Amino acid sequence: MYHSSRSAKERDVYRQKFVETKVWKSNFCMIGNFFLR
């Protein structure tokens, strides 16, 4: 399915960064709501 292992690896890295950013933003929002209460 993959053209090469390199492209698959790059996509995994991109997905990991995307997930980390998403988690960081959700944590930031939860912390912000906690302090705003």
C-alpha positions in Angstrom: 0.0 0.0 0.0 2.8 2.4 0.8 5.1 3.6 -2.0 8.1 3.4 0.4 8.8 3.0 4.1 10.1 6.6 4.1 6.7 8.1 3.2 5.0 5.9 5.7 7.4 7.0 8.4 6.9 10.7 7.5 3.2 10.3 7.7 3.4 8.6 11.1 5.6 11.5 12.3 3.1 14.0 10.9 0.2 12.2 12.6 2.0 12.1 15.9 2.7 15.8 15.8 -1.0 16.4 14.9 -2.2 14.3 17.8 0.3 16.0 20.2 -0.9 19.4 19.1 -4.6 18.3 19.5 -3.9 16.9 23.0 -2.0 20.1 24.0 -4.8 22.3 22.9 -7.4 20.3 24.7 -5.3 20.3 27.9 -4.8 24.0 27.6 -8.6 24.6 27.2 -9.3 22.4 30.2 -6.8 24.2 32.4 -8.1 27.6 31.2 -11.7 26.6 32.1 -10.5 25.3 35.4 -8.9 28.7 36.3 -11.8 30.7 34.9 -14.4 29.1 37.2 
